[in-house]
Amino acid sequence: MYGSRKSWKSWDDAQTQCRAWGGALAKVDTAEAQGRMRKIKCTDVLWVGAHENPKTPGVNPELWTWISDGSSVSKGVWQRDEPNNFKDKEEECGFAGFQQQEGSSFVGEGGLGDAPCSPQLPFLCELPSLAADELVWLLEDEKGGTKSIGKC
């Protein structure tokens, strides 16, 4: 169900890659989905499909939606005090984080946080072509498709 790539992209470029693979940046809106996501331990921070839509100045939690289906991002999936526009920077793209790094937008407790969309991060795609609980790292093959290179 979830695949990622051992490369780093901006949020927009990650979503473009997920679409090229037939999916979208992952929707992790339930405890079950977050549990599956946490099985990927190869990285501490991942772009996911939450984003502020439309992008507007300030902190607007009610404008956050999932790119895959346009549904609202519920309050229960956010890390404490998120979304927050850390240090007054516009943060309109969602990440799932597990690291503790002071002075950074990417401080995580395992829930979602908001961040500027331009940093390069690994990303998590939800791909219907993968089995229900399959978590794999993906590479592009010579024909532009994908192939699994191993589980995390």
BELDA-V213652 format. One record per run of one state. SS is the DSSP state (H for helix, E for strand, L for the rest). FROM is the first residue (numbers start at 1). TO is the last residue. If there is no record, write none. Layout:
ss->SS from->FROM to->TO
ss->SS from->FROM to->TO
//
This chain:
ss->L from->1 to->1
ss->E from->2 to->5
ss->L from->6 to->8
ss->E from->9 to->9
ss->L from->10 to->10
ss->H from->11 to->20
ss->L from->21 to->23
ss->E from->24 to->25
ss->L from->26 to->30
ss->H from->31 to->38
ss->L from->39 to->44
ss->E from->45 to->52
ss->L from->53 to->60
ss->H from->61 to->63
ss->E from->64 to->66
ss->L from->67 to->71
ss->E from->72 to->72
ss->L from->73 to->74
ss->H from->75 to->77
ss->E from->78 to->78
ss->L from->79 to->85
ss->H from->86 to->88
ss->L from->89 to->92
ss->E from->93 to->97
ss->L from->98 to->111
ss->E from->112 to->115
ss->L from->116 to->120
ss->E from->121 to->121
ss->L from->122 to->122
ss->E from->123 to->126
ss->L from->127 to->134
ss->E from->135 to->140
ss->L from->141 to->145
ss->E from->146 to->151
ss->L from->152 to->152
//
